[in-house]
Amino acid sequence: MNRTKIDYRITVLSWLAALLIAFPLIWMALMSFKSDFNAVHNPFDFSSWTLESYTSVFRDQAYFLYLMNSIVTALGATALALALALPAAWSLTFAPSPNRSSIMIWILSTKMMPAIGILMPAFLIYNKLMLLDTQLGLVLMVAAGNLPIIIWMLFSYFKDIPYGIIEAARIDGASVRKEIFLFLLPLAAPGLASTALLSIILAWNESFWTLNLSGANAAPLTAFIASFSSPQGLFWARLSAASCLAVIPILIVGWLCQRHLVRGLTFGAIK
């Protein structure tokens, strides 16, 4: 089998894998242009198109409140998580302790615990501190959930930076603040950008904590989507329309930042 045939088969398999991954999004988009009745009873009939579902979603003025809550939660959680992860990753990389490996494993292990396991104590604490159904409460919880992943990502990027540069800065008398902001962050900018983008995506898609710790005031788009599943039934078309409207902003951000994302994910791969 020559090289051309191998490349052709790999290309075909890649397209099939991409279509398989994208199929749920495509199906969701198709369902959003149907009525609720047709979406359930005639799912494969695409002869009748309507904007009824989108009109219904936009007619609900609460949609824009949910959208603003999503933006505040995603950006706030990302900013807080980065602010906490940055010094932690710096310390683990450039001022390591003998137990660094154990610390890194312990940080990652916190993501292995099911969120439902700490729901009750978290709910009681939030109720005591009056953080239930507040944007601050969601920002704190989502940031805490994403913190282990962000620390690990920043640690991997910082580790690829030549230690000689940091050592030279220290010899020249640079303080820790100058070392981080004048040397470390510019060198790790691609990795920092990809980490921030991933954190925004994770925060934007967070549903467990947003559904359990928020209500009418601080609920983001994930709660808005869930509202279309009610005792009266599952409104497939409007649910699909709301999901599309929730996905579009993050798709646009990812598309605009794809160069930085790819550059960040391959940061340090080639020396």
C-alpha positions as CSV (number, residue, x, y, z in Angstrom):
1,M,0.0,0.0,0.0
2,N,1.6,3.2,-1.1
3,R,1.8,6.5,0.8
4,T,-1.0,8.2,-1.2
5,K,-3.6,5.5,-0.3
6,I,-2.6,5.7,3.4
7,D,-3.0,9.4,3.4
8,Y,-6.4,9.1,1.6
9,R,-7.7,6.6,4.1
10,I,-6.5,8.7,7.1
11,T,-8.3,11.7,5.6
12,V,-11.5,9.8,5.1
13,L,-11.4,8.5,8.7
14,S,-10.7,12.0,10.0
15,W,-13.7,13.4,8.2
16,L,-15.9,10.5,9.5
17,A,-14.7,11.1,13.1
18,A,-15.3,14.9,12.7
19,L,-18.9,14.2,11.4
20,L,-19.5,11.8,14.3
21,I,-18.4,14.3,16.8
22,A,-20.4,17.1,15.2
23,F,-23.5,15.1,14.6
24,P,-25.2,16.0,18.0
25,L,-24.6,19.7,17.2
26,I,-25.9,19.4,13.7
27,W,-29.0,17.5,14.9
28,M,-29.6,20.0,17.6
29,A,-29.4,22.9,15.1
30,L,-31.9,21.1,12.8
31,M,-34.4,20.4,15.6
32,S,-34.3,24.1,16.6
33,F,-35.9,25.1,13.3
34,K,-38.9,22.9,14.0
35,S,-42.0,23.3,16.1
36,D,-42.2,21.3,19.3
37,F,-44.8,19.0,17.8
38,N,-42.8,18.2,14.7
39,A,-39.6,17.8,16.6
40,V,-41.2,14.9,18.5
41,H,-43.6,13.3,16.0
42,N,-41.7,14.1,12.7
43,P,-38.1,14.3,13.6
44,F,-36.9,13.3,10.1
45,D,-39.2,15.6,8.2
46,F,-37.3,18.7,7.2
47,S,-39.8,20.1,4.8
48,S,-41.3,22.7,7.2
49,W,-38.9,25.2,8.7
50,T,-39.9,27.7,11.3
51,L,-38.3,30.3,13.6
52,E,-41.0,29.8,16.1
53,S,-38.7,28.2,18.7
54,Y,-36.1,31.1,18.5
55,T,-38.9,33.6,18.6
56,S,-40.3,32.0,21.8
57,V,-36.8,32.0,23.4
58,F,-36.1,35.6,22.6
59,R,-39.6,36.6,23.7
60,D,-38.7,35.4,27.1
61,Q,-37.0,38.5,28.5
62,A,-35.3,36.3,31.2
63,Y,-33.0,34.9,28.4
64,F,-30.8,38.0,28.5
65,L,-30.5,37.7,32.3
66,Y,-29.4,34.1,32.0
67,L,-26.9,35.2,29.3
68,M,-25.4,37.9,31.5
69,N,-25.1,35.5,34.4
70,S,-23.2,33.0,32.2
71,I,-20.8,35.8,31.0
72,V,-20.2,37.0,34.6
73,T,-19.8,33.4,35.9
74,A,-17.4,32.3,33.2
75,L,-15.2,35.4,33.2
76,G,-15.3,35.8,37.0
77,A,-14.4,32.1,37.6
78,T,-11.7,32.2,35.0
79,A,-10.1,35.3,36.4
80,L,-10.2,34.0,40.0
81,A,-8.9,30.6,39.1
82,L,-6.0,32.0,37.1
83,A,-5.2,34.4,40.0
84,L,-5.0,31.5,42.4
85,A,-3.3,29.0,40.0
86,L,-0.6,31.3,38.8
87,P,1.4,31.6,42.1
88,A,0.7,27.9,42.8
89,A,2.1,26.8,39.5
90,W,5.1,29.1,39.8
91,S,5.9,27.7,43.3
92,L,5.6,24.1,42.1
93,T,7.8,24.8,39.0
94,F,10.5,27.2,40.2
95,A,10.4,26.7,44.0
96,P,9.6,23.0,44.3
97,S,9.5,21.1,47.5
98,P,10.7,17.5,47.9
99,N,7.0,16.4,47.9
100,R,6.1,18.1,44.7
101,S,4.9,14.9,43.0
102,S,2.7,14.1,45.9
103,I,1.2,17.6,45.9
104,M,0.5,17.5,42.2
105,I,-1.2,14.1,42.5
106,W,-3.3,15.3,45.5
107,I,-4.4,18.4,43.5
108,L,-5.5,16.3,40.6
109,S,-7.2,13.7,42.8
110,T,-9.7,16.4,44.0
111,K,-11.2,16.2,40.5
112,M,-11.8,12.5,40.9
113,M,-14.4,13.0,43.7
114,P,-18.0,13.1,42.4
115,A,-19.5,16.6,42.9
116,I,-22.7,15.0,44.3
117,G,-20.6,13.9,47.3
118,I,-20.0,17.4,48.5
119,L,-23.3,18.9,47.4
120,M,-25.0,18.8,50.9
121,P,-22.1,20.3,52.9
122,A,-21.6,22.9,50.1
123,F,-25.3,23.8,50.1
124,L,-25.3,24.2,53.9
125,I,-22.2,26.3,53.9
126,Y,-23.6,28.5,51.1
127,N,-26.9,28.8,52.9
128,K,-25.1,29.9,56.1
129,L,-22.9,32.5,54.2
130,M,-25.9,33.7,52.2
131,L,-24.2,32.8,48.9
132,L,-27.1,30.7,47.5
133,D,-28.4,32.1,44.2
134,T,-25.7,34.7,43.9
135,Q,-23.2,35.3,41.1
136,L,-20.4,35.4,43.7
137,G,-21.3,32.0,45.0
138,L,-21.2,30.5,41.5
139,V,-17.9,32.2,40.7
140,L,-16.3,30.8,43.8
141,M,-17.6,27.2,43.2
142,V,-16.9,27.1,39.5
143,A,-13.4,28.5,40.0
144,A,-12.7,26.0,42.7
145,G,-13.8,23.2,40.4
146,N,-11.6,24.3,37.6
147,L,-8.6,25.2,39.7
148,P,-6.8,21.7,39.7
149,I,-6.9,21.5,35.9
150,I,-5.6,25.1,35.5
151,I,-2.8,24.5,38.0
152,W,-1.7,21.4,36.1
153,M,-1.9,23.2,32.7
154,L,0.1,26.2,33.9
155,F,2.6,23.9,35.6
156,S,3.2,22.0,32.3
157,Y,3.7,25.3,30.4
158,F,6.0,26.8,33.0
159,K,8.1,23.6,33.1
160,D,8.9,24.1,29.4
161,I,10.4,27.6,30.0
162,P,14.2,27.4,30.3
163,Y,15.1,27.7,33.9
164,G,18.2,29.8,32.9
165,I,16.0,32.7,32.0
166,I,14.4,32.8,35.5
167,E,17.7,32.2,37.1
168,A,19.2,35.2,35.3
169,A,16.3,37.4,36.4
170,R,17.0,36.3,40.0
171,I,20.7,37.1,39.7
172,D,19.8,40.5,38.4
173,G,17.8,41.1,41.6
174,A,14.3,40.7,40.2
175,S,11.6,40.3,42.9
176,V,9.1,37.5,42.7
177,R,6.5,39.9,41.4
178,K,8.8,41.1,38.6
179,E,9.9,37.6,37.9
180,I,6.3,36.5,37.3
181,F,4.9,39.6,35.5
182,L,8.0,40.7,33.5
183,F,9.5,37.3,32.5
184,L,7.3,34.4,33.2
185,L,3.9,35.6,31.9
186,P,5.3,37.0,28.5
187,L,7.1,33.8,27.9
188,A,4.1,31.6,28.7
189,A,1.5,33.9,27.1
190,P,0.3,31.2,24.5
191,G,-0.1,28.7,27.3
192,L,-1.8,31.2,29.5
193,A,-4.3,32.1,26.7
194,S,-5.2,28.5,26.0
195,T,-5.6,27.8,29.7
196,A,-7.9,30.8,30.0
197,L,-10.0,29.8,27.0
198,L,-10.4,26.2,28.3
199,S,-11.4,27.6,31.7
200,I,-14.0,29.8,30.1
201,I,-15.4,26.9,28.2
202,L,-15.6,24.7,31.3
203,A,-17.2,27.4,33.3
204,W,-19.7,28.2,30.5
205,N,-20.8,24.6,30.3
206,E,-21.0,24.0,34.0
207,S,-24.4,22.7,34.9
208,F,-24.3,20.7,38.2
209,W,-23.4,23.5,40.5
210,T,-25.4,26.1,38.6
211,L,-28.5,24.0,38.8
212,N,-28.1,23.2,42.5
213,L,-26.7,26.5,43.9
214,S,-28.6,29.1,41.8
215,G,-32.2,30.1,41.3
216,A,-34.0,33.0,39.6
217,N,-31.3,35.6,40.2
218,A,-28.0,34.0,39.4
219,A,-28.9,31.1,37.1
220,P,-26.9,31.0,33.8
221,L,-27.8,29.6,30.4
222,T,-27.4,26.0,31.5
223,A,-30.3,26.5,34.0
224,F,-32.3,28.2,31.2
225,I,-31.9,25.2,29.0
226,A,-32.9,22.9,31.8
227,S,-36.1,24.9,32.3
228,F,-37.5,23.4,29.0
229,S,-37.7,20.0,30.7
230,S,-40.8,20.4,32.9
231,P,-43.7,18.2,34.3
232,Q,-45.7,19.4,31.2
233,G,-43.2,17.7,28.9
234,L,-39.9,18.1,27.1
235,F,-40.0,20.9,24.6
236,W,-37.5,19.6,22.1
237,A,-37.5,22.4,19.6
238,R,-37.3,25.2,22.1
239,L,-34.7,23.3,24.1
240,S,-32.6,22.9,20.9
241,A,-33.0,26.6,20.1
242,A,-31.9,27.6,23.6
243,S,-29.0,25.2,23.4
244,C,-27.9,26.6,20.0
245,L,-28.0,30.2,21.4
246,A,-25.9,29.0,24.4
247,V,-23.4,27.3,22.2
248,I,-23.0,30.0,19.6
249,P,-21.1,32.5,21.8
250,I,-18.5,30.0,23.0
251,L,-18.1,28.7,19.4
252,I,-17.4,32.2,18.2
253,V,-14.8,32.7,21.0
254,G,-13.2,29.4,20.2
255,W,-13.1,30.2,16.4
256,L,-11.6,33.6,17.0
257,C,-9.0,32.3,19.4
258,Q,-8.2,29.0,17.7
259,R,-4.7,30.1,16.6
260,H,-3.9,31.0,20.2
261,L,-5.4,27.8,21.5
262,V,-3.4,25.6,19.1
263,R,-0.3,27.5,19.8
264,G,-0.8,27.2,23.5
265,L,-1.5,23.5,23.3
266,T,1.7,22.9,21.4
267,F,3.7,25.3,23.5
268,G,7.1,23.9,24.3
269,A,6.5,20.8,22.1
270,I,9.4,21.7,19.8
271,K,12.6,23.0,21.2
